[in-house]
Amino acid sequence: ETIRRISEAGLKAFVFMRPLLPGASDDYEDVLASARQVGATGVIAGSLRVSKKIRQRLSRIKVVDIEEIDRQLQERDIDPSTLTEEQIDIQDEPLRAAIREKADELGLVSVRRACCANAWASQMICRKRDCLMRDVLGQW
């Protein structure tokens, strides 16, 4: 209902999908279709930040694919057993790509960060030197 009201007021509403949990984010197509139906403009496909405690909690949730999380950590040369309280950003690129593809199909804008959604809505790049929206600036 909130997205509908925001959209009806003329604002650009984005749905923030985060964390993307391997095995537990399989309903993204339904989420995106529902968001589009109520007037969302786009989606922010976030990531998952994992620490020792977060990994322990996630490992107890049956629908979360902890082996996939461990695989992604190991791809970055991080042994899951050596995690500390420092959060490690997991970028599930295959899932993000699937979300982006479905968003495109539905006519939704897909971005990686909240600041990118703000940049897109205002048609201005953010102040970060690594702003991901710099490459689309020419499209405005």
mmCIF file of the C-alpha atoms, coordinates in Angstrom:
data_MODEL
# 
_entry.id   MODEL 
# 
loop_
_atom_site.group_PDB 
_atom_site.id 
_atom_site.type_symbol 
_atom_site.label_atom_id 
_atom_site.label_alt_id 
_atom_site.label_comp_id 
_atom_site.label_asym_id 
_atom_site.label_entity_id 
_atom_site.label_seq_id 
_atom_site.pdbx_PDB_ins_code 
_atom_site.Cartn_x 
_atom_site.Cartn_y 
_atom_site.Cartn_z 
_atom_site.occupancy 
_atom_site.B_iso_or_equiv 
_atom_site.pdbx_formal_charge 
_atom_site.auth_seq_id 
_atom_site.auth_comp_id 
_atom_site.auth_asym_id 
_atom_site.auth_atom_id 
_atom_site.pdbx_PDB_model_num 
ATOM 1   C CA . GLU A 1 1   ? 0.000  0.000   0.000   1.00 0.00 ? 1   GLU A CA 1 
ATOM 2   C CA . THR A 1 2   ? 2.868  2.380   0.783   1.00 0.00 ? 2   THR A CA 1 
ATOM 3   C CA . ILE A 1 3   ? 4.410  1.931   -2.657  1.00 0.00 ? 3   ILE A CA 1 
ATOM 4   C CA . ARG A 1 4   ? 1.060  2.666   -4.274  1.00 0.00 ? 4   ARG A CA 1 
ATOM 5   C CA . ARG A 1 5   ? 0.635  5.897   -2.268  1.00 0.00 ? 5   ARG A CA 1 
ATOM 6   C CA . ILE A 1 6   ? 4.187  7.034   -2.986  1.00 0.00 ? 6   ILE A CA 1 
ATOM 7   C CA . SER A 1 7   ? 3.774  6.350   -6.708  1.00 0.00 ? 7   SER A CA 1 
ATOM 8   C CA . GLU A 1 8   ? 0.390  8.082   -6.844  1.00 0.00 ? 8   GLU A CA 1 
ATOM 9   C CA . ALA A 1 9   ? 2.023  11.132  -5.241  1.00 0.00 ? 9   ALA A CA 1 
ATOM 10  C CA . GLY A 1 10  ? 4.435  11.259  -8.206  1.00 0.00 ? 10  GLY A CA 1 
ATOM 11  C CA . LEU A 1 11  ? 7.505  9.929   -6.430  1.00 0.00 ? 11  LEU A CA 1 
ATOM 12  C CA . LYS A 1 12  ? 9.736  7.164   -7.739  1.00 0.00 ? 12  LYS A CA 1 
ATOM 13  C CA . ALA A 1 13  ? 9.413  4.145   -5.437  1.00 0.00 ? 13  ALA A CA 1 
ATOM 14  C CA . PHE A 1 14  ? 12.084 1.443   -5.398  1.00 0.00 ? 14  PHE A CA 1 
ATOM 15  C CA . VAL A 1 15  ? 11.836 -1.926  -3.655  1.00 0.00 ? 15  VAL A CA 1 
ATOM 16  C CA . PHE A 1 16  ? 14.949 -2.783  -1.651  1.00 0.00 ? 16  PHE A CA 1 
ATOM 17  C CA . MET A 1 17  ? 15.673 -6.522  -1.911  1.00 0.00 ? 17  MET A CA 1 
ATOM 18  C CA . ARG A 1 18  ? 18.267 -7.222  0.728   1.00 0.00 ? 18  ARG A CA 1 
ATOM 19  C CA . PRO A 1 19  ? 19.663 -9.453  1.981   1.00 0.00 ? 19  PRO A CA 1 
ATOM 20  C CA . LEU A 1 20  ? 19.695 -11.807 -0.964  1.00 0.00 ? 20  LEU A CA 1 
ATOM 21  C CA . LEU A 1 21  ? 19.827 -15.168 0.769   1.00 0.00 ? 21  LEU A CA 1 
ATOM 22  C CA . PRO A 1 22  ? 20.826 -18.142 -1.394  1.00 0.00 ? 22  PRO A CA 1 
ATOM 23  C CA . GLY A 1 23  ? 17.951 -20.618 -1.270  1.00 0.00 ? 23  GLY A CA 1 
ATOM 24  C CA . ALA A 1 24  ? 15.562 -18.214 0.459   1.00 0.00 ? 24  ALA A CA 1 
ATOM 25  C CA . SER A 1 25  ? 15.221 -15.487 -2.188  1.00 0.00 ? 25  SER A CA 1 
ATOM 26  C CA . ASP A 1 26  ? 13.671 -17.684 -4.860  1.00 0.00 ? 26  ASP A CA 1 
ATOM 27  C CA . ASP A 1 27  ? 10.396 -15.728 -4.767  1.00 0.00 ? 27  ASP A CA 1 
ATOM 28  C CA . TYR A 1 28  ? 11.992 -12.651 -6.351  1.00 0.00 ? 28  TYR A CA 1 
ATOM 29  C CA . GLU A 1 29  ? 9.763  -12.910 -9.445  1.00 0.00 ? 29  GLU A CA 1 
ATOM 30  C CA . ASP A 1 30  ? 6.632  -12.631 -7.293  1.00 0.00 ? 30  ASP A CA 1 
ATOM 31  C CA . VAL A 1 31  ? 8.126  -9.754  -5.305  1.00 0.00 ? 31  VAL A CA 1 
ATOM 32  C CA . LEU A 1 32  ? 8.997  -7.848  -8.463  1.00 0.00 ? 32  LEU A CA 1 
ATOM 33  C CA . ALA A 1 33  ? 5.639  -8.493  -10.138 1.00 0.00 ? 33  ALA A CA 1 
ATOM 34  C CA . SER A 1 34  ? 3.791  -7.322  -7.026  1.00 0.00 ? 34  SER A CA 1 
ATOM 35  C CA . ALA A 1 35  ? 5.983  -4.234  -6.756  1.00 0.00 ? 35  ALA A CA 1 
ATOM 36  C CA . ARG A 1 36  ? 5.350  -3.344  -10.400 1.00 0.00 ? 36  ARG A CA 1 
ATOM 37  C CA . GLN A 1 37  ? 1.623  -3.909  -9.998  1.00 0.00 ? 37  GLN A CA 1 
ATOM 38  C CA . VAL A 1 38  ? 1.402  -1.317  -7.210  1.00 0.00 ? 38  VAL A CA 1 
ATOM 39  C CA . GLY A 1 39  ? 3.501  1.240   -9.063  1.00 0.00 ? 39  GLY A CA 1 
ATOM 40  C CA . ALA A 1 40  ? 7.141  0.687   -8.136  1.00 0.00 ? 40  ALA A CA 1 
ATOM 41  C CA . THR A 1 41  ? 9.658  2.228   -10.501 1.00 0.00 ? 41  THR A CA 1 
ATOM 42  C CA . GLY A 1 42  ? 12.554 -0.049  -9.712  1.00 0.00 ? 42  GLY A CA 1 
ATOM 43  C CA . VAL A 1 43  ? 14.404 -2.470  -7.499  1.00 0.00 ? 43  VAL A CA 1 
ATOM 44  C CA . ILE A 1 44  ? 17.616 -2.262  -5.524  1.00 0.00 ? 44  ILE A CA 1 
ATOM 45  C CA . ALA A 1 45  ? 19.180 -5.722  -5.616  1.00 0.00 ? 45  ALA A CA 1 
ATOM 46  C CA . GLY A 1 46  ? 21.381 -5.645  -2.548  1.00 0.00 ? 46  GLY A CA 1 
ATOM 47  C CA . SER A 1 47  ? 23.779 -8.158  -1.146  1.00 0.00 ? 47  SER A CA 1 
ATOM 48  C CA . LEU A 1 48  ? 24.349 -10.222 1.962   1.00 0.00 ? 48  LEU A CA 1 
ATOM 49  C CA . ARG A 1 49  ? 26.827 -9.265  4.650   1.00 0.00 ? 49  ARG A CA 1 
ATOM 50  C CA . VAL A 1 50  ? 28.167 -12.238 6.578   1.00 0.00 ? 50  VAL A CA 1 
ATOM 51  C CA . SER A 1 51  ? 30.035 -12.326 9.867   1.00 0.00 ? 51  SER A CA 1 
ATOM 52  C CA . LYS A 1 52  ? 30.711 -15.255 12.181  1.00 0.00 ? 52  LYS A CA 1 
ATOM 53  C CA . LYS A 1 53  ? 27.461 -14.682 14.126  1.00 0.00 ? 53  LYS A CA 1 
ATOM 54  C CA . ILE A 1 54  ? 25.374 -14.039 11.017  1.00 0.00 ? 54  ILE A CA 1 
ATOM 55  C CA . ARG A 1 55  ? 26.673 -17.219 9.381   1.00 0.00 ? 55  ARG A CA 1 
ATOM 56  C CA . GLN A 1 56  ? 25.894 -19.211 12.532  1.00 0.00 ? 56  GLN A CA 1 
ATOM 57  C CA . ARG A 1 57  ? 22.310 -17.905 12.588  1.00 0.00 ? 57  ARG A CA 1 
ATOM 58  C CA . LEU A 1 58  ? 21.822 -18.499 8.857   1.00 0.00 ? 58  LEU A CA 1 
ATOM 59  C CA . SER A 1 59  ? 23.149 -22.060 9.142   1.00 0.00 ? 59  SER A CA 1 
ATOM 60  C CA . ARG A 1 60  ? 20.187 -22.894 11.418  1.00 0.00 ? 60  ARG A CA 1 
ATOM 61  C CA . ILE A 1 61  ? 17.597 -21.737 8.861   1.00 0.00 ? 61  ILE A CA 1 
ATOM 62  C CA . LYS A 1 62  ? 16.627 -24.671 6.648   1.00 0.00 ? 62  LYS A CA 1 
ATOM 63  C CA . VAL A 1 63  ? 15.752 -22.673 3.522   1.00 0.00 ? 63  VAL A CA 1 
ATOM 64  C CA . VAL A 1 64  ? 19.094 -20.836 3.458   1.00 0.00 ? 64  VAL A CA 1 
ATOM 65  C CA . ASP A 1 65  ? 21.701 -22.557 1.294   1.00 0.00 ? 65  ASP A CA 1 
ATOM 66  C CA . ILE A 1 66  ? 24.660 -22.219 3.667   1.00 0.00 ? 66  ILE A CA 1 
ATOM 67  C CA . GLU A 1 67  ? 26.838 -24.278 1.329   1.00 0.00 ? 67  GLU A CA 1 
ATOM 68  C CA . GLU A 1 68  ? 26.357 -21.637 -1.387  1.00 0.00 ? 68  GLU A CA 1 
ATOM 69  C CA . ILE A 1 69  ? 27.308 -18.893 1.065   1.00 0.00 ? 69  ILE A CA 1 
ATOM 70  C CA . ASP A 1 70  ? 30.417 -20.871 2.038   1.00 0.00 ? 70  ASP A CA 1 
ATOM 71  C CA . ARG A 1 71  ? 31.253 -21.440 -1.624  1.00 0.00 ? 71  ARG A CA 1 
ATOM 72  C CA . GLN A 1 72  ? 31.087 -17.712 -2.311  1.00 0.00 ? 72  GLN A CA 1 
ATOM 73  C CA . LEU A 1 73  ? 33.296 -17.001 0.697   1.00 0.00 ? 73  LEU A CA 1 
ATOM 74  C CA . GLN A 1 74  ? 35.816 -19.616 -0.472  1.00 0.00 ? 74  GLN A CA 1 
ATOM 75  C CA . GLU A 1 75  ? 35.864 -18.048 -3.950  1.00 0.00 ? 75  GLU A CA 1 
ATOM 76  C CA . ARG A 1 76  ? 37.223 -14.971 -2.194  1.00 0.00 ? 76  ARG A CA 1 
ATOM 77  C CA . ASP A 1 77  ? 39.818 -17.068 -0.361  1.00 0.00 ? 77  ASP A CA 1 
ATOM 78  C CA . ILE A 1 78  ? 37.916 -16.802 2.927   1.00 0.00 ? 78  ILE A CA 1 
ATOM 79  C CA . ASP A 1 79  ? 37.554 -19.932 5.014   1.00 0.00 ? 79  ASP A CA 1 
ATOM 80  C CA . PRO A 1 80  ? 34.077 -19.767 6.623   1.00 0.00 ? 80  PRO A CA 1 
ATOM 81  C CA . SER A 1 81  ? 35.512 -21.135 9.890   1.00 0.00 ? 81  SER A CA 1 
ATOM 82  C CA . THR A 1 82  ? 37.798 -18.079 10.167  1.00 0.00 ? 82  THR A CA 1 
ATOM 83  C CA . LEU A 1 83  ? 35.036 -15.466 10.018  1.00 0.00 ? 83  LEU A CA 1 
ATOM 84  C CA . THR A 1 84  ? 35.111 -12.803 12.723  1.00 0.00 ? 84  THR A CA 1 
ATOM 85  C CA . GLU A 1 85  ? 32.639 -10.072 13.623  1.00 0.00 ? 85  GLU A CA 1 
ATOM 86  C CA . GLU A 1 86  ? 33.752 -8.121  10.543  1.00 0.00 ? 86  GLU A CA 1 
ATOM 87  C CA . GLN A 1 87  ? 31.026 -8.317  7.927   1.00 0.00 ? 87  GLN A CA 1 
ATOM 88  C CA . ILE A 1 88  ? 31.998 -9.680  4.529   1.00 0.00 ? 88  ILE A CA 1 
ATOM 89  C CA . ASP A 1 89  ? 29.878 -8.534  1.589   1.00 0.00 ? 89  ASP A CA 1 
ATOM 90  C CA . ILE A 1 90  ? 28.624 -11.473 -0.482  1.00 0.00 ? 90  ILE A CA 1 
ATOM 91  C CA . GLN A 1 91  ? 27.609 -10.541 -4.013  1.00 0.00 ? 91  GLN A CA 1 
ATOM 92  C CA . ASP A 1 92  ? 25.387 -13.296 -5.414  1.00 0.00 ? 92  ASP A CA 1 
ATOM 93  C CA . GLU A 1 93  ? 25.884 -12.315 -9.053  1.00 0.00 ? 93  GLU A CA 1 
ATOM 94  C CA . PRO A 1 94  ? 23.805 -15.121 -10.622 1.00 0.00 ? 94  PRO A CA 1 
ATOM 95  C CA . LEU A 1 95  ? 20.829 -14.158 -8.433  1.00 0.00 ? 95  LEU A CA 1 
ATOM 96  C CA . ARG A 1 96  ? 21.358 -10.448 -9.085  1.00 0.00 ? 96  ARG A CA 1 
ATOM 97  C CA . ALA A 1 97  ? 21.477 -11.134 -12.819 1.00 0.00 ? 97  ALA A CA 1 
ATOM 98  C CA . ALA A 1 98  ? 18.208 -13.079 -12.624 1.00 0.00 ? 98  ALA A CA 1 
ATOM 99  C CA . ILE A 1 99  ? 16.596 -10.237 -10.650 1.00 0.00 ? 99  ILE A CA 1 
ATOM 100 C CA . ARG A 1 100 ? 17.880 -7.672  -13.157 1.00 0.00 ? 100 ARG A CA 1 
ATOM 101 C CA . GLU A 1 101 ? 16.567 -9.746  -16.081 1.00 0.00 ? 101 GLU A CA 1 
ATOM 102 C CA . LYS A 1 102 ? 13.100 -10.092 -14.507 1.00 0.00 ? 102 LYS A CA 1 
ATOM 103 C CA . ALA A 1 103 ? 13.058 -6.392  -13.576 1.00 0.00 ? 103 ALA A CA 1 
ATOM 104 C CA . ASP A 1 104 ? 13.877 -5.474  -17.193 1.00 0.00 ? 104 ASP A CA 1 
ATOM 105 C CA . GLU A 1 105 ? 11.119 -7.774  -18.409 1.00 0.00 ? 105 GLU A CA 1 
ATOM 106 C CA . LEU A 1 106 ? 8.639  -6.007  -16.111 1.00 0.00 ? 106 LEU A CA 1 
ATOM 107 C CA . GLY A 1 107 ? 9.857  -2.525  -17.025 1.00 0.00 ? 107 GLY A CA 1 
ATOM 108 C CA . LEU A 1 108 ? 11.498 -1.893  -13.659 1.00 0.00 ? 108 LEU A CA 1 
ATOM 109 C CA . VAL A 1 109 ? 14.823 -0.118  -13.229 1.00 0.00 ? 109 VAL A CA 1 
ATOM 110 C CA . SER A 1 110 ? 17.398 -2.330  -11.488 1.00 0.00 ? 110 SER A CA 1 
ATOM 111 C CA . VAL A 1 111 ? 20.261 -0.815  -9.480  1.00 0.00 ? 111 VAL A CA 1 
ATOM 112 C CA . ARG A 1 112 ? 22.790 -2.132  -6.962  1.00 0.00 ? 112 ARG A CA 1 
ATOM 113 C CA . ARG A 1 113 ? 22.714 0.533   -4.255  1.00 0.00 ? 113 ARG A CA 1 
ATOM 114 C CA . ALA A 1 114 ? 20.228 2.879   -2.611  1.00 0.00 ? 114 ALA A CA 1 
ATOM 115 C CA . CYS A 1 115 ? 22.330 5.846   -3.706  1.00 0.00 ? 115 CYS A CA 1 
ATOM 116 C CA . CYS A 1 116 ? 21.966 4.592   -7.294  1.00 0.00 ? 116 CYS A CA 1 
ATOM 117 C CA . ALA A 1 117 ? 18.172 4.655   -6.941  1.00 0.00 ? 117 ALA A CA 1 
ATOM 118 C CA . ASN A 1 118 ? 18.399 8.226   -5.662  1.00 0.00 ? 118 ASN A CA 1 
ATOM 119 C CA . ALA A 1 119 ? 20.734 9.164   -8.511  1.00 0.00 ? 119 ALA A CA 1 
ATOM 120 C CA . TRP A 1 120 ? 18.389 7.610   -11.069 1.00 0.00 ? 120 TRP A CA 1 
ATOM 121 C CA . ALA A 1 121 ? 15.289 9.278   -9.620  1.00 0.00 ? 121 ALA A CA 1 
ATOM 122 C CA . SER A 1 122 ? 16.963 12.702  -9.483  1.00 0.00 ? 122 SER A CA 1 
ATOM 123 C CA . GLN A 1 123 ? 18.955 12.167  -12.691 1.00 0.00 ? 123 GLN A CA 1 
ATOM 124 C CA . MET A 1 124 ? 22.105 13.221  -10.882 1.00 0.00 ? 124 MET A CA 1 
ATOM 125 C CA . ILE A 1 125 ? 25.138 11.147  -9.996  1.00 0.00 ? 125 ILE A CA 1 
ATOM 126 C CA . CYS A 1 126 ? 25.936 10.861  -6.316  1.00 0.00 ? 126 CYS A CA 1 
ATOM 127 C CA . ARG A 1 127 ? 29.062 12.301  -4.738  1.00 0.00 ? 127 ARG A CA 1 
ATOM 128 C CA . LYS A 1 128 ? 30.845 8.958   -4.479  1.00 0.00 ? 128 LYS A CA 1 
ATOM 129 C CA . ARG A 1 129 ? 33.797 8.674   -6.831  1.00 0.00 ? 129 ARG A CA 1 
ATOM 130 C CA . ASP A 1 130 ? 32.745 5.124   -7.645  1.00 0.00 ? 130 ASP A CA 1 
ATOM 131 C CA . CYS A 1 131 ? 29.102 5.998   -8.323  1.00 0.00 ? 131 CYS A CA 1 
ATOM 132 C CA . LEU A 1 132 ? 27.667 3.156   -10.358 1.00 0.00 ? 132 LEU A CA 1 
ATOM 133 C CA . MET A 1 133 ? 25.353 5.559   -12.181 1.00 0.00 ? 133 MET A CA 1 
ATOM 134 C CA . ARG A 1 134 ? 28.120 7.472   -13.970 1.00 0.00 ? 134 ARG A CA 1 
ATOM 135 C CA . ASP A 1 135 ? 27.836 5.144   -16.954 1.00 0.00 ? 135 ASP A CA 1 
ATOM 136 C CA . VAL A 1 136 ? 24.120 5.874   -17.441 1.00 0.00 ? 136 VAL A CA 1 
ATOM 137 C CA . LEU A 1 137 ? 24.479 9.631   -17.038 1.00 0.00 ? 137 LEU A CA 1 
ATOM 138 C CA . GLY A 1 138 ? 24.655 10.031  -20.810 1.00 0.00 ? 138 GLY A CA 1 
ATOM 139 C CA . GLN A 1 139 ? 21.197 8.423   -21.148 1.00 0.00 ? 139 GLN A CA 1 
ATOM 140 C CA . TRP A 1 140 ? 19.543 11.323  -19.289 1.00 0.00 ? 140 TRP A CA 1 
# 
